Each structure stands twice: as structure tokens, then as C-alpha cells.
Amino acid sequence: MYSFNVNTGQRTEMVEITGEVQKIVREQGIKSGVCYIFVPHTTAAVTINENADPDVTRDMLMELNKVIPFEDGYHHGEGNSAAHIKASLMGFSEMVLVEEGRLVLGTWQGLYFCEFDGPRRRKVIVKLIADSL
């Protein structure tokens, strides 16, 4: 199991982490297998989406913030219920295949750490499982 930190600077933010995850795959010498990416936080998530146009992540956050507003009569005492809801909807893990030592992602796809209660210092966990054949 491997991990790295992500420092976020805004309340909601999507940070591309494809390069960091690919670096772990490369350093561990995995040629073929599976890469699991997990975020051990209840107010953050991980997702795969377009990494060519930054407007995509801006639009995603804009819509999430409209659908799940920061203030909406929530009962949770910490005042971050919207972050918990967004994280649960987006998900805490992703699985990406590895072939020829590379993450198998589409031409425009990237891995994103999704911050919903920042700014914070967060952790991303990566688990690699190599093919045994």
C-alpha cells in the first residue's frame, strides 16, 4: 500500500492526481494488474473525468454546489453536511487497470481528488495488485 498527500486551497476543488498515481505504478514496476485509489476522508472523494479542459471540473463543482448548497438547514453540528453528501455521491474509490506499466485511461481521462471541505491537507491511498500470470 502506498500513499501521498494532496494540499487543497479552496472549499471545493478538484485536483488532478493522475501523475502521482502513475508515478507509484512506475516506481513499483507493475506491468499488468489493477490499481485501486482510495480517499480515507468523509468530506472528500476521487473520480475519473476529462483532464483536457479545466472548465469541465469548474462546471462539475458549480453544479454540485447548486444541487447540494453549503447552507440548507442541515442538522450536522460541524456545518459541513454538504461536503459529506457530495463525497458520498462522488465516491471514495476508483479502480484503474494497468497494462504495459501505464494506467489504462481514455485519451481525455484523468484521476481527480475532489475536495468538498477545504482547504486541507488530505491523503490518497493507492493499492496495486499485479497479475500473477
Contact map, one row per residue, 1 for C-alpha under 8 A:
1110000000000000000000000000000000000000000000000000000000000000000000000000000000000000000000000000000000000000000000000000111100000
1111000000000000000000010000000000000000000000000000000000000000000000000000000000000000000000000000000000000000000000000000111000000
1111100000000000000000000000000000000000000000000000000000000000000000000000000000000000000000000000000000000000000000000011110000000
0111110000000000000100000000000000000000000000000000000000000000000000000000000000000000000000000000000000000000000000000011100000000
0011111000000000000000000000000000000000000000000000000000000000000000000000000000000000000000000000000000000000000000001111000000000
0001111100000000000000000000000000000000000000000000000000000000000000000000000000000000000000000000000000000000100000001111000000000
0000111110000000000000000000000000000000000000000000000000000000000000000000000000000000000000000000000000000000000000111100000000000
0000011111001010000000000000000000000000000000000000000000000000000000000000000000000000000000000000000000000000001001111100000000000
0000001111101000000000000000000000000000000000000000000000000000000000000000000000000000000000000000000000000000000001110000000000000
0000000111111000000000000000000000000000000000000000000000000000000000000000000000000000000000000000000000000000001001100000000000000
0000000011111000000000000000000000000000000000000000000000000000000000000000000000000000000000000000000000000000001111100000000000000
0000000001111100000000000000000000000000000000000000000000001000000000000000000000000000000000000000000000000000011111100000000000000
0000000111111110000000000000000000000000000000000000000000001000000000000000000000000000000000000000000000000000011101000000000000000
0000000000011111000000000000000000000000000000000000000010001000000000000000000000000000000000000000000000000001111000000000000000000
0000000100001111100000000000000000000000000000000000000000000000000000000000000000000000000000000000000000000001111000000000000000000
0000000000000111111000000000000000000000000000000010000000000000000000000000000000000000000000000000000000000111100000000000000000000
0000000000000011111110000000000000000000000000000000000000000000000000000000000000000000000000000000000000000111100000000000000000000
0000000000000001111111000000000000000000000000000000000000000000000000000000000000000000000000000000000000000111000000000000000000000
0000000000000001111111100000000000000000000000000000000000000000000000000000000000000000000000000000000000000000000000000000000000000
0001000000000000111111110000000000000000000000000000000000000000000000000000000000000000000000000000000000000000000000000000000000000
0000000000000000111111111000000000000000000000000000000000000000000000000000000000000000000000000000000000000000000000000000010000000
0000000000000000011111111100000000000000000000000000000000000000000000000000000000000000000000000000011000000000000000000000000000000
0000000000000000001111111110000000000000000000000000000000000000000000000000000000000000000000000000000000000000000000000000000000000
0100000000000000000111111111000000000000000000000000000000000000000000000000000000000000000000000000000000000000000000000000000000000
0000000000000000000011111111110000100000000000000000000000000000000000000000000000000000000000000000111000000000000000000000000100000
0000000000000000000001111111110000000000000000000000000000000000000000000000000000000000000000000000110000000000000000000000000000000
0000000000000000000000111111100000000000000000000000000000000000000000000000000000000000000000000000000000000000000000000000000000000
0000000000000000000000011111110000000000000000000000000000000000000000000000000000000000000000000000000000000000000000000000000000000
0000000000000000000000001111111000000000000000000000000000000000000000000000000000000000000000000000100000000000000000000000000000000
0000000000000000000000001101111110000000000000000000000000000000000000000000000000000000000000000100100000000000000000000000000101000
0000000000000000000000000000111110000000000000000000000000000000000000000000000000000000000000000111110000000000000000000000000001000
0000000000000000000000000000011111000000000000000000000000000000000000000000000000000000000000001111100000000000000000000000000001100
0000000000000000000000000000011111100000000000000000000000000000000000000000000000000000000000001110000000000000000000000000000111100
0000000000000000000000000000000111110000000000000000000000000000000000000000000000000000000000111100000000000000000000000000000111100
0000000000000000000000001000000011111000000000000000000000000000000000000000000000000000000000111100001000000000000000000000011110000
0000000000000000000000000000000001111100000000000000000000000000000000000000000000000000000011110000000000000000000000000000011100000
0000000000000000000000000000000000111110000001000000000000000000000000000000000000000000000011100000000000000000000000000001111000000
0000000000000000000000000000000000011111000001000000000000000000000000000000000000000000000111000000000000000000000000000001110000000
0000000000000000000000000000000000001111100111000000000000000000000000000000000000000000000110000000000000000000000000000011100000000
0000000000000000000000000000000000000111110000000000000000000000000000000000000000000000000100000000000000000000000000000011100000000
0000000000000000000000000000000000000011111110000000000000000000000000000000000000000000000100000000000000000000000000000100000000000
0000000000000000000000000000000000000001111110000000000000000000000000000000000000110011000000000000000000000000000000000000000000000
0000000000000000000000000000000000000000111110000000000000000000000000000000000100111110000000000000000000000000001110000000000000000
0000000000000000000000000000000000000010111111000000000000000000000000000000000000110110000100000000000000000000111110000000000000000
0000000000000000000000000000000000000010111111100000000000000000000000000000000000000011011110000000000000000000111000000000000000000
0000000000000000000000000000000000001110000111110000000000000000000000000000000000000000011111000000000000000011110000000000000000000
0000000000000000000000000000000000000000000011111000000000000000000000000000000000000000011011000000000000000011110000000000000000000
0000000000000000000000000000000000000000000001111100000000000000000000000000000000000000000001000000000000001111000000000000000000000
0000000000000000000000000000000000000000000000111110000000000000000000000000000000000000000000000000000000011111000000000000000000000
0000000000000000000000000000000000000000000000011111100110000000000000000000000000000000000000000000000000011100000000000000000000000
0000000000000001000000000000000000000000000000001111110100000000000000000000000000000000000000000000000000011100000000000000000000000
0000000000000000000000000000000000000000000000000111110000000000000000000000000000000000000000000000000000011000000000000000000000000
0000000000000000000000000000000000000000000000000111111100000000000000000000000000000000000000000000000000000000000000000000000000000
0000000000000000000000000000000000000000000000000011111111000000000000000000000000000000000000000000000000000000000000000000000000000
0000000000000000000000000000000000000000000000000000111111100000000000000000000000000000000000000000000000000000000000000000000000000
0000000000000000000000000000000000000000000000000110111111110000000000000000000000000000000000000000000000000000000000000000000000000
0000000000000100000000000000000000000000000000000100011111111000000000000000000000000000000000000000000000000000000000000000000000000
0000000000000000000000000000000000000000000000000000011111111100000000000000000000000000000000000000000000000000000000000000000000000
0000000000000000000000000000000000000000000000000000001111111110000000000000000000000000000000000000000000000000000000000000000000000
0000000000000000000000000000000000000000000000000000000111111111000000000000000000000000000000000000000000000000000000000000000000000
0000000000011100000000000000000000000000000000000000000011111111100000000000000000000000000000000000000000000000000000000000000000000
0000000000000000000000000000000000000000000000000000000001111111110000000000000000000000000000000000000000000000000000000000000000000
0000000000000000000000000000000000000000000000000000000000111111111000000000000000000000000000000000000000000000000000000000000000000
0000000000000000000000000000000000000000000000000000000000011111111110000000000000000100000000000000000000000000000000000000000000000
0000000000000000000000000000000000000000000000000000000000001111111111000000000000000000000000000000000000000000000000000000000000000
0000000000000000000000000000000000000000000000000000000000000111111110000000000000000000000000000000000000000000000000000000000000000
0000000000000000000000000000000000000000000000000000000000000011111110000000000000000000000000000000000000000000000000000000000000000
0000000000000000000000000000000000000000000000000000000000000001111111000000000001001100000000000000000000000000000000000000000000000
0000000000000000000000000000000000000000000000000000000000000001111111110000000001000000000000000000000000000000000000000000000000000
0000000000000000000000000000000000000000000000000000000000000000100111110000000111100000000000000000000000000000000000000000000000000
0000000000000000000000000000000000000000000000000000000000000000000011111100000001000000000000000000000000000000000000000000000000000
0000000000000000000000000000000000000000000000000000000000000000000011111100000000000000000000000000000000000000000000000000000000000
0000000000000000000000000000000000000000000000000000000000000000000000111110000000000000000000000000000000000000000000000000000000000
0000000000000000000000000000000000000000000000000000000000000000000000111111001010000000000000000000000000000000000000000000000000000
0000000000000000000000000000000000000000000000000000000000000000000000001111101010000000000000000000000000000000000000000000000000000
0000000000000000000000000000000000000000000000000000000000000000000000000111111110000000000000000000000000000000000000000000000000000
0000000000000000000000000000000000000000000000000000000000000000000000000011111000000000000000000000000000000000000000000000000000000
0000000000000000000000000000000000000000000000000000000000000000000000000001111110000000000000000000000000000000000000000000000000000
0000000000000000000000000000000000000000000000000000000000000000000000000111111110000000000000000000000000000000000000000000000000000
0000000000000000000000000000000000000000001000000000000000000000000001000001011111110000000000000000000000000000000010000000000000000
0000000000000000000000000000000000000000000000000000000000000000000001000111011111111000000000000000000000000000000000000000000000000
0000000000000000000000000000000000000000000000000000000000000000000111100000000111111100000000000000000000000000000100000000000000000
0000000000000000000000000000000000000000011100000000000000000000000001000000000111111110000000000000000000000000000110000000000000000
0000000000000000000000000000000000000000011100000000000000000000000000000000000111111111000000000000000000000000000100000000000000000
0000000000000000000000000000000000000000001000000000000000000000000100000000000011111111100000000000000000000000000000000000000000000
0000000000000000000000000000000000000000001100000000000000000001000100000000000001111111110000000000000000000000000100000000000000000
0000000000000000000000000000000000000000011110000000000000000000000000000000000000111111111100000000000000000000010100000000000000000
0000000000000000000000000000000000000000010010000000000000000000000000000000000000011111111100000000000000000000000000000000000000000
0000000000000000000000000000000000000000000000000000000000000000000000000000000000001111111000000000000000000000000000000000000000000
0000000000000000000000000000000000000000000011100000000000000000000000000000000000000111111100000000000000000000000000000000000000000
0000000000000000000000000000000000000000000011100000000000000000000000000000000000000011111111000000000000000000000000000000000000000
0000000000000000000000000000000000000111100111000000000000000000000000000000000000000011011111000000000000000000000000000000000000000
0000000000000000000000000000000000011110000011100000000000000000000000000000000000000000001111100000000000000000000000000000000000000
0000000000000000000000000000000000011100000001110000000000000000000000000000000000000000001111110000000000000000000000000000000000000
0000000000000000000000000000000001111000000000000000000000000000000000000000000000000000000011111000000000000000000000000000000000000
0000000000000000000000000000000001110000000000000000000000000000000000000000000000000000000001111100001110000000000000000000000000000
0000000000000000000000000000000111100000000000000000000000000000000000000000000000000000000000111110001100000000000000000000000000000
0000000000000000000000000000011111100000000000000000000000000000000000000000000000000000000000011111111100000000000000000000000000000
0000000000000000000000000000001110000000000000000000000000000000000000000000000000000000000000001111111100000000000000000000000000000
0000000000000000000000000000001100000000000000000000000000000000000000000000000000000000000000000111110000000000000000000000000000000
0000000000000000000000001100111100000000000000000000000000000000000000000000000000000000000000000111111000000000000000000000000000000
0000000000000000000001001100001000000000000000000000000000000000000000000000000000000000000000000111111100000000000000000000000000000
0000000000000000000001001000000000100000000000000000000000000000000000000000000000000000000000011110111110000000000000000000000000000
0000000000000000000000000000000000000000000000000000000000000000000000000000000000000000000000011110011111000000000000000000000000000
0000000000000000000000000000000000000000000000000000000000000000000000000000000000000000000000010000001111111100000000000000000000000
0000000000000000000000000000000000000000000000000000000000000000000000000000000000000000000000000000000111111000000000000000000000000
0000000000000000000000000000000000000000000000000000000000000000000000000000000000000000000000000000000011111000000000000000000000000
0000000000000000000000000000000000000000000000001111000000000000000000000000000000000000000000000000000011111100000000000000000000000
0000000000000000000000000000000000000000000000011111000000000000000000000000000000000000000000000000000011111110000000000000000000000
0000000000000001110000000000000000000000000000011110000000000000000000000000000000000000000000000000000010011111000000000000000000000
0000000000000001110000000000000000000000000001111000000000000000000000000000000000000000000000000000000000001111100000000000000000000
0000000000000111110000000000000000000000000001111000000000000000000000000000000000000000000000000000000000000111110000000000000000000
0000010000000111100000000000000000000000000111100000000000000000000000000000000000000000000000000000000000000011111000000000000000000
0000000000011110000000000000000000000000000111100000000000000000000000000000000000000010000000000000000000000001111100000000000000000
0000000101111110000000000000000000000000001110000000000000000000000000000000000000000000000000000000000000000000111111100000000000000
0000000000111000000000000000000000000000001100000000000000000000000000000000000001110110000000000000000000000000011111000000000000000
0000000000110000000000000000000000000000001100000000000000000000000000000000000100100000000000000000000000000000001111110000000000000
0000000111111000000000000000000000000000000000000000000000000000000000000000000000000000000000000000000000000000001111110000000000000
0000001111110000000000000000000000000000000000000000000000000000000000000000000000000000000000000000000000000000001011111000000000000
0000001110000000000000000000000000000000000000000000000000000000000000000000000000000000000000000000000000000000000011111100000000000
0000111100000000000000000000000000000000000000000000000000000000000000000000000000000000000000000000000000000000000000111110000000000
0000111100000000000000000000000000000000100000000000000000000000000000000000000000000000000000000000000000000000000000011111000000000
0011110000000000000000000000000000000011000000000000000000000000000000000000000000000000000000000000000000000000000000001111100000000
0011110000000000000000000000000000001111000000000000000000000000000000000000000000000000000000000000000000000000000000000111110000000
1111000000000000000000000000000000001111000000000000000000000000000000000000000000000000000000000000000000000000000000000011111000000
1110000000000000000010000000000000111100000000000000000000000000000000000000000000000000000000000000000000000000000000000001111100000
1100000000000000000000000000000000111000000000000000000000000000000000000000000000000000000000000000000000000000000000000000111110000
1000000000000000000000001000010011110000000000000000000000000000000000000000000000000000000000000000000000000000000000000000011111000
0000000000000000000000000000000011100000000000000000000000000000000000000000000000000000000000000000000000000000000000000000001111100
0000000000000000000000000000011111000000000000000000000000000000000000000000000000000000000000000000000000000000000000000000000111110
0000000000000000000000000000000111000000000000000000000000000000000000000000000000000000000000000000000000000000000000000000000011111
0000000000000000000000000000000000000000000000000000000000000000000000000000000000000000000000000000000000000000000000000000000001111
0000000000000000000000000000000000000000000000000000000000000000000000000000000000000000000000000000000000000000000000000000000000111
